[in-house]
C-alpha cells in the first residue's frame, strides 16, 4: 500500500536497524523510555524482541561461566508479573506502587532474586542504607558472583560522595568492574518474556480519556505503544494547526505506513503537503524543511536534475539544519504531561518527541546522489560533494546520535566526491568512534535498571548531547561528558 504521508522515510538498512535497535530518534534515551512504555519485555539481548529465560546469569555477565551457581528456576508467572510491574513503577519514580507490587512478589517467592534486586534498588534510590545492605546480603546468596549486584554495590558506595550524580557514579562503577556486559543479566527487569499486561492497556486508555487538551492528546498519541485508528485520525486532524516543525515531523513519522485507514490516504497527502509548504515559508533558514520540501516527494535513487542541483546549492548555504532545541522540546513535552497527571511523563515525552528526528530529506538526498554521480563531469561531481558536505556539516551540529551519524555519512560521501581523502578519513574515524561507543554503552543495559533518578539523568543528558554522552562511556571517563553538566 502506498504510504499516505508524502515525506516518510523508508526502512533503514539492515546494518542501520542493528545499530539503532530498530527505532528512530534518540537511540540511548528511547531505550529507557521503551522499557517503561512496553514493560521491559524486550529481553536482555542486543536485538529488539530477543529474550532470555530465567536461567543462568550467563557467560557475558560473569566473564566465567563456571564462577557462579545457577540461580533458582523460573518463578511462577504471578511472581514475575508483580516484579515486572514493580520495576516499571520504580523506573518512573512511583516508589509506593513499586513497593506494593514488590511486597506481593516477595510474599509469594521470598528468595526470588530479581525481586530482591529490585528491593535493593529501591533502597539505594531512597538512600536507605540499612535496607539496601540487607537486600544486597540476600542477593549474594541468591546470585553469588553477579556483576549486576557488584555494580549496584559499587554504585551505592559512590553515591555516598557528596555531589556525585547518578550517571557519574554508574559510569565509574561500570568501568571499575571492567566494563561487564550485562545484557543477559537475569536480575535486571525484562529478562523473562511476559505477555502484555492488561493493566498497561487500561492505564493508556484512562490517560487518553482524561486528557485535558488536544496538546496533551497529541503527545499521548505520539508516545503510545500502539497507534490505533482513533489516535491516527486524531493526529491527522491536528496537522493543519501545528506551528512547530518538530511536532509536524513527529506526526508525519507516526502516520507513515498503514497507520491511517486507506480511505484517508489521499487527504493525508494533501494535508501534509500544504502544511509543509506553510512551515517551509515560515522557516526559510531551516535546512531540514527546505530539503524535505525539495526532495521529500521525489523518487529515491533517481538522477538529480540541473534545476534540483541549483536548488540544493541554495539549501546547502542555509545557516542551520533545524530551528529549535531538542532538549527544550523534550522538557516542554515532559512538563505538559506531568501537569496533566500522566504517570510515565518522561518516557512518554521522549517517545513522542523522538519521532521528530526521523528525516526523509537527507536520506533521499543520499539515494539520489548515488543515482546522479555517474552522469556528472569531474567538476559537477565536486559540486555535488560540496553540497553533501555542507548539508552534512549542519546535521553534525545537532545533539542526537541519529542526526550526527546521518551528517557524518553525508560528509564522508561529499569528501570522497570532492577528492578530499583526508576529510573522508576524518569522517570515517568519527563514524567508527560513535559506532564503538554505542556498542560499549549497550553492555551496561542501563535502560533496564529500575532507578528513576538514573533514568531521569540519562534523559536529561542525552537530549543535550547524546554523542558526547556515549563517547564518555567508550572512554570510561569518570568526569562529565563534553557539553553536559556534572
C-alpha positions as CSV (number, residue, x, y, z in Angstrom):
1,X,0.0,0.0,0.0
2,X,1.2,3.5,-0.8
3,X,2.5,5.5,2.2
4,X,-0.2,8.1,3.0
5,X,2.4,10.6,4.2
6,X,4.4,12.2,1.4
7,X,7.7,12.6,3.3
8,X,8.0,9.4,5.3
9,X,11.4,7.7,5.4
10,X,11.7,4.2,4.1
11,X,13.0,1.4,6.3
12,X,16.7,1.7,7.3
13,X,19.2,-0.7,6.0
14,X,19.7,-4.0,8.0
15,X,23.0,-2.6,9.3
16,X,21.3,0.6,10.5
17,X,18.5,-1.4,12.0
18,X,21.0,-3.4,14.0
19,X,22.8,-0.2,15.1
20,X,19.8,1.7,16.2
21,X,17.9,-1.3,17.6
22,X,15.1,-0.7,15.0
23,X,14.0,2.6,16.3
24,X,14.5,6.2,15.1
25,X,15.4,9.2,17.1
26,X,17.3,9.3,20.3
27,X,19.0,5.9,20.4
28,X,20.0,5.9,24.1
29,X,17.1,7.8,25.6
30,X,14.5,5.8,23.7
31,X,15.8,2.6,25.1
32,X,15.0,3.9,28.6
33,X,11.6,5.1,27.5
34,X,10.8,1.9,25.8
35,X,11.4,-0.1,29.0
36,X,8.7,1.9,30.8
37,X,6.2,2.0,28.0
38,X,6.4,-1.6,26.9
39,X,7.1,-3.2,30.2
40,X,10.7,-4.0,29.7
41,X,9.8,-7.1,27.7
42,X,12.5,-6.7,25.1
43,X,14.8,-9.1,26.9
44,X,18.4,-8.8,27.7
45,X,19.9,-9.4,24.3
46,X,21.2,-6.9,21.8
47,X,18.2,-7.0,19.4
48,X,14.6,-6.0,19.9
49,X,12.4,-8.8,20.9
50,X,15.3,-11.1,21.8
51,X,14.6,-12.5,25.3
52,X,16.2,-14.9,27.7
53,X,14.7,-17.3,30.1
54,X,15.2,-17.1,33.9
55,X,18.2,-19.3,34.0
56,X,21.9,-18.6,34.4
57,X,23.4,-15.1,34.6
58,X,25.4,-16.2,31.6
59,X,28.9,-16.1,30.4
60,X,28.6,-12.5,29.2
61,X,27.9,-11.2,32.6
62,X,30.2,-13.2,34.8
63,X,33.1,-13.5,32.4
64,X,33.5,-17.0,33.6
65,X,30.5,-19.3,33.1
66,X,31.7,-21.6,36.0
67,X,32.3,-18.8,38.5
68,X,28.7,-18.8,39.8
69,X,26.0,-21.2,40.7
70,X,22.9,-21.4,38.6
71,X,20.1,-19.3,40.0
72,X,16.8,-20.9,41.1
73,X,14.4,-22.0,38.4
74,X,11.9,-19.6,36.8
75,X,9.4,-18.2,39.2
76,X,5.6,-18.5,38.6
77,X,4.1,-16.1,36.2
78,X,2.3,-14.3,39.1
79,X,5.6,-13.5,40.8
80,X,7.1,-12.4,37.5
81,X,4.1,-10.1,36.8
82,X,4.3,-8.4,40.2
83,X,8.0,-8.0,39.9
84,X,7.6,-6.5,36.3
85,X,5.0,-4.0,37.5
86,X,7.2,-3.1,40.5
87,X,10.2,-2.5,38.2
88,X,8.3,-0.2,35.9
89,X,6.8,1.7,38.8
90,X,10.3,2.1,40.2
91,X,11.6,3.3,36.9
92,X,9.0,6.1,36.8
93,X,9.6,7.2,40.4
94,X,6.4,5.7,41.8
95,X,8.0,4.1,44.8
96,X,4.8,3.4,46.7
97,X,3.3,1.4,43.8
98,X,6.7,-0.3,43.3
99,X,6.9,-1.4,47.0
100,X,3.3,-2.6,47.0
101,X,3.8,-4.8,43.9
102,X,7.2,-5.9,45.3
103,X,5.7,-7.0,48.6
104,X,3.2,-9.2,46.6
105,X,6.1,-10.8,44.7
106,X,8.2,-11.5,47.8
107,X,5.2,-12.8,49.7
108,X,4.9,-15.5,47.0
109,X,8.6,-16.1,46.5
110,X,10.8,-14.6,49.3
111,X,14.0,-15.7,47.6
112,X,13.2,-14.5,44.0
113,X,16.5,-12.9,43.0
114,X,15.1,-10.2,40.6
115,X,12.6,-9.1,43.3
116,X,15.4,-8.9,45.9
117,X,17.5,-6.9,43.4
118,X,14.6,-4.5,42.9
119,X,14.2,-4.2,46.6
120,X,17.9,-3.2,46.9
121,X,17.5,-0.7,44.0
122,X,14.5,1.0,45.7
123,X,16.5,1.2,48.9
124,X,19.6,2.7,47.2
125,X,17.4,5.2,45.4
126,X,15.8,6.2,48.7
127,X,19.1,6.5,50.5
128,X,18.0,3.8,52.9
129,X,21.4,2.2,53.6
130,X,20.3,-0.4,56.1
131,X,17.6,-1.8,53.8
132,X,20.0,-1.7,50.9
133,X,22.6,-3.6,52.8
134,X,20.2,-6.3,54.0
135,X,18.8,-6.8,50.4
136,X,22.3,-7.0,49.0
137,X,23.3,-9.6,51.5
138,X,20.3,-11.8,50.4
139,X,21.3,-11.2,46.8
140,X,24.8,-12.5,47.5
141,X,23.2,-15.8,48.4
142,X,20.6,-15.8,45.6
143,X,23.0,-14.8,42.8
144,X,26.6,-15.2,44.0
145,X,29.3,-13.5,41.9
146,X,26.8,-11.5,39.9
147,X,28.4,-8.5,38.2
148,X,25.0,-6.8,38.3
149,X,24.9,-7.0,42.1
150,X,28.6,-5.8,42.3
151,X,27.8,-2.8,40.2
152,X,24.8,-1.9,42.4
153,X,27.0,-2.2,45.5
154,X,29.7,0.0,43.9
155,X,27.0,2.5,42.8
156,X,25.7,2.7,46.3
157,X,29.2,3.4,47.7
158,X,30.0,6.1,45.1
159,X,26.7,7.8,45.7
160,X,27.8,8.4,49.3
161,X,30.3,11.0,48.0
162,X,28.6,14.4,48.1
163,X,28.0,15.9,44.7
164,X,28.3,12.6,42.8
165,X,25.5,12.3,40.3
166,X,23.8,9.0,39.4
167,X,25.3,8.9,35.9
168,X,28.8,9.7,37.0
169,X,28.5,7.1,39.8
170,X,27.1,4.4,37.4
171,X,29.8,5.0,34.8
172,X,32.6,4.9,37.3
173,X,31.2,1.7,38.9
174,X,30.9,0.0,35.5
175,X,34.4,1.0,34.4
176,X,35.9,-0.1,37.7
177,X,34.4,-3.6,37.3
178,X,36.0,-4.0,33.8
179,X,33.0,-2.9,31.7
180,X,31.0,-6.1,32.1
181,X,28.4,-7.0,29.5
182,X,25.1,-7.0,31.4
183,X,22.7,-7.5,28.5
184,X,22.0,-11.1,29.5
185,X,21.6,-10.3,33.2
186,X,18.8,-12.3,34.7
187,X,18.4,-9.8,37.6
188,X,17.6,-6.8,35.6
189,X,13.9,-6.3,34.6
190,X,12.9,-7.6,31.2
191,X,15.0,-10.8,31.3
192,X,11.9,-13.1,31.2
193,X,9.3,-12.6,28.4
194,X,5.8,-11.9,29.6
195,X,2.5,-11.5,27.7
196,X,1.1,-7.9,27.5
197,X,-0.1,-6.6,30.8
198,X,-3.8,-5.8,30.7
199,X,-3.2,-3.1,33.3
200,X,-1.0,-1.2,30.8
201,X,-3.8,-1.1,28.2
202,X,-6.3,0.2,30.8
203,X,-3.8,2.8,32.0
204,X,-3.2,4.1,28.5
205,X,-7.0,4.3,27.8
206,X,-7.5,6.1,31.1
207,X,-4.8,8.7,30.3
208,X,-6.4,9.3,26.8
209,X,-9.9,9.7,28.3
210,X,-8.9,12.2,31.0
211,X,-6.5,14.2,28.7
212,X,-7.2,17.9,29.4
213,X,-6.4,19.3,25.9
214,X,-5.6,18.4,22.3
215,X,-1.9,19.3,23.1
216,X,-1.8,16.6,25.7
217,X,-3.7,14.1,23.5
218,X,-1.2,14.9,20.7
219,X,1.7,13.8,22.9
220,X,-0.1,10.8,24.2
221,X,-0.8,9.6,20.7
222,X,2.7,10.2,19.5
223,X,4.1,8.4,22.6
224,X,1.7,5.5,22.6
225,X,2.9,1.9,22.3
226,X,0.3,1.2,19.6
227,X,-1.4,3.7,17.3
228,X,-5.0,2.7,16.8
229,X,-7.3,4.2,14.2
230,X,-8.8,6.7,16.6
231,X,-5.4,8.1,17.6
232,X,-4.2,8.1,14.0
233,X,-7.2,10.1,12.7
234,X,-6.8,12.4,15.7
235,X,-3.2,13.1,14.7
236,X,-4.2,13.8,11.1
237,X,-6.8,16.3,12.3
238,X,-4.1,18.2,14.2
239,X,-1.7,18.7,11.3
240,X,-3.3,21.9,10.0
241,X,-2.9,23.7,13.4
242,X,0.7,22.6,14.0
243,X,3.2,25.5,14.0
244,X,6.2,23.7,15.5
245,X,8.1,21.9,12.7
246,X,9.3,19.3,15.1
247,X,5.7,18.2,16.0
248,X,4.8,18.2,12.3
249,X,7.7,15.8,11.6
250,X,6.7,13.7,14.6
251,X,3.2,13.3,13.4
252,X,4.4,12.5,9.9
253,X,6.6,9.7,11.3
254,X,3.7,8.3,13.4
255,X,1.4,8.2,10.4
256,X,3.6,6.5,7.9
257,X,2.8,3.1,6.6
258,X,-0.6,1.7,7.4
259,X,-1.4,3.7,10.5
260,X,-4.3,5.5,8.8
261,X,-7.3,3.8,7.1
262,X,-6.8,3.6,3.3
263,X,-9.7,5.9,2.8
264,X,-7.8,8.8,4.5
265,X,-4.5,8.4,2.5
266,X,-5.3,11.0,-0.2
267,X,-6.5,13.5,2.4
268,X,-3.3,12.9,4.4
269,X,-1.0,13.6,1.4
270,X,-2.8,16.9,0.7
271,X,-2.8,18.0,4.4
272,X,0.9,17.1,4.9
273,X,2.0,18.8,1.7
274,X,0.0,22.0,2.4
275,X,1.4,22.2,6.0
276,X,5.0,21.5,4.8
277,X,4.8,24.4,2.3
278,X,3.5,26.7,5.0
279,X,6.2,25.7,7.5
280,X,9.0,26.0,5.0
281,X,7.8,29.5,4.1
282,X,7.7,30.4,7.8
283,X,11.1,28.9,8.5
284,X,13.3,29.8,5.5
285,X,16.5,29.3,7.5
286,X,15.7,25.6,8.2
287,X,17.7,23.4,6.0
288,X,15.7,20.3,7.1
289,X,12.4,21.8,6.0
290,X,13.7,23.2,2.7
291,X,15.4,19.9,1.8
292,X,12.2,18.0,2.7
293,X,10.1,20.3,0.6
294,X,12.5,19.9,-2.4
295,X,13.2,16.2,-2.3
296,X,10.6,14.6,0.0
297,X,8.2,13.6,-2.7
298,X,10.8,12.6,-5.3
299,X,11.8,9.1,-6.3
300,X,14.6,7.6,-4.4
301,X,17.7,6.8,-6.4
302,X,16.7,8.9,-9.4
303,X,19.1,11.3,-11.1
304,X,19.1,14.9,-9.9
305,X,18.2,17.5,-12.5
306,X,20.2,20.7,-13.1
307,X,17.4,22.7,-11.5
308,X,17.4,20.5,-8.4
309,X,21.2,20.8,-8.1
310,X,20.8,24.6,-8.3
311,X,18.1,24.5,-5.6
312,X,20.3,22.1,-3.4
313,X,23.2,24.5,-3.6
314,X,20.9,27.2,-2.0
315,X,19.7,24.7,0.6
316,X,23.3,23.8,1.5
317,X,24.1,27.5,2.1
318,X,21.4,27.9,4.8
319,X,22.7,28.5,8.4
320,X,21.0,25.8,10.4
321,X,19.8,22.2,10.0
322,X,16.7,22.8,12.1
323,X,15.5,25.5,14.3
324,X,14.6,25.0,18.0
325,X,16.3,23.0,20.8
326,X,15.6,19.3,21.1
327,X,16.3,19.4,24.8
328,X,13.7,22.2,25.2
329,X,11.2,20.3,23.1
330,X,11.6,17.3,25.4
331,X,11.4,19.3,28.6
332,X,8.2,21.2,27.4
333,X,6.5,17.9,26.5
334,X,7.5,16.3,29.7
335,X,6.2,19.2,31.8
336,X,2.9,19.3,29.9
337,X,2.4,15.6,30.5
338,X,3.3,15.8,34.2
339,X,0.9,18.7,34.7
340,X,-1.8,16.5,33.1
341,X,-1.1,13.7,35.6
342,X,0.5,11.2,33.2
343,X,2.4,8.8,35.5
344,X,5.1,7.9,32.9
345,X,5.6,11.5,31.7
346,X,9.3,11.3,30.9
347,X,9.1,8.1,28.9
348,X,6.0,9.2,27.0
349,X,7.5,12.6,26.2
350,X,10.7,11.0,25.0
351,X,8.9,8.5,22.8
352,X,6.8,11.3,21.4
353,X,9.4,14.0,20.6
354,X,12.0,11.5,19.3
355,X,9.7,10.9,16.3
356,X,10.7,14.4,15.1
357,X,14.2,13.2,14.4
358,X,13.3,10.7,11.6
359,X,14.4,12.6,8.4
360,X,13.5,11.7,4.9
361,X,15.1,14.6,3.1
362,X,18.7,13.8,3.8
363,X,18.1,10.1,3.2
364,X,16.5,10.8,-0.2
365,X,19.5,13.1,-1.0
366,X,21.9,10.2,-0.3
367,X,20.0,7.8,-2.6
368,X,19.7,10.4,-5.4
369,X,23.4,11.2,-5.1
370,X,24.1,7.6,-5.9
371,X,21.8,7.8,-9.0
372,X,23.5,11.0,-10.1
373,X,27.2,10.6,-9.8
374,X,27.8,8.6,-13.0
375,X,26.2,11.4,-15.1
376,X,28.3,14.2,-13.8
377,X,31.6,15.7,-15.0
378,X,34.5,15.9,-12.6
379,X,33.6,19.5,-11.7
380,X,29.9,18.5,-11.4
381,X,30.9,15.7,-9.0
382,X,32.9,18.1,-6.9
383,X,30.0,20.4,-6.7
384,X,27.7,17.6,-5.6
385,X,30.3,16.7,-3.0
386,X,30.4,20.3,-1.6
387,X,26.6,20.2,-1.3
388,X,26.6,16.9,0.6
389,X,29.4,18.0,2.8
390,X,27.8,21.3,3.7
391,X,24.4,19.8,4.5
392,X,26.1,17.0,6.5
393,X,28.1,19.6,8.5
394,X,25.0,21.3,9.6
395,X,23.4,18.0,10.6
396,X,26.5,17.1,12.6
397,X,25.9,20.2,14.8
398,X,22.8,18.5,16.3
399,X,22.8,16.8,19.7
400,X,21.4,13.4,18.7
401,X,23.2,10.3,17.6
402,X,20.9,9.8,14.6
403,X,21.5,13.2,13.2
404,X,25.2,13.2,13.9
405,X,25.6,9.8,12.1
406,X,23.5,10.9,9.1
407,X,25.5,14.1,8.9
408,X,28.8,12.2,9.0
409,X,27.7,9.9,6.3
410,X,26.9,12.9,4.0
411,X,30.3,14.5,4.9
412,X,32.2,11.3,4.2
413,X,30.5,10.8,0.8
414,X,30.9,14.5,0.0
415,X,34.6,14.4,0.8
416,X,35.0,11.4,-1.4
417,X,33.2,13.1,-4.3
418,X,35.5,16.2,-3.9
419,X,38.6,14.0,-3.9
420,X,39.3,15.0,-0.2
421,X,40.7,11.8,1.2
422,X,41.7,13.4,4.5
423,X,38.2,14.7,5.0
424,X,36.8,11.3,4.2
425,X,39.1,9.6,6.6
426,X,38.3,12.0,9.4
427,X,34.5,11.5,8.9
428,X,35.0,7.7,8.8
429,X,37.0,7.8,12.1
430,X,34.2,9.7,13.8
431,X,31.6,7.3,12.5
432,X,33.6,4.3,13.8
433,X,34.1,6.0,17.2
434,X,30.4,6.6,17.6
435,X,29.6,3.0,16.5
436,X,32.1,1.7,19.0
437,X,30.7,4.0,21.7
438,X,27.2,2.7,21.3
439,X,28.4,-0.9,21.3
440,X,30.1,-0.1,24.6
441,X,27.1,1.6,26.1
442,X,24.8,-1.3,25.3
443,X,26.8,-3.5,27.6
444,X,25.6,-1.5,30.6
445,X,21.9,-2.4,29.9
446,X,21.2,0.9,31.6
447,X,17.7,1.2,30.1
448,X,16.7,-1.8,32.3
449,X,18.0,-0.5,35.6
450,X,14.9,0.3,37.8
451,X,16.4,3.5,39.2
452,X,14.3,6.6,38.4
453,X,17.0,9.1,39.2
454,X,19.5,7.3,37.0
455,X,16.9,7.3,34.1
456,X,16.0,11.0,34.6
457,X,19.7,12.0,34.4
458,X,20.1,9.8,31.3
459,X,17.2,11.5,29.6
460,X,18.4,15.0,30.5
461,X,22.0,14.5,29.5
462,X,21.3,12.7,26.2
463,X,18.8,15.3,25.0
464,X,21.6,17.9,25.3
465,X,24.4,15.9,23.7
466,X,23.8,12.2,23.0
467,X,27.1,11.6,21.1
468,X,29.2,13.1,23.9
469,X,27.4,11.0,26.4
470,X,28.1,7.8,24.5
471,X,31.7,8.7,23.9
472,X,32.2,9.2,27.7
473,X,31.2,5.6,28.2
474,X,33.5,4.4,25.5
475,X,36.4,6.3,27.1
476,X,35.4,5.3,30.6
477,X,35.8,8.9,31.6
478,X,34.5,9.4,35.2
479,X,34.1,13.1,34.7
480,X,31.4,14.9,32.8
481,X,30.9,14.5,29.1
482,X,31.6,17.5,26.9
483,X,28.6,19.8,26.8
484,X,26.9,18.3,29.8
485,X,26.5,19.3,33.4
486,X,28.4,17.5,36.2
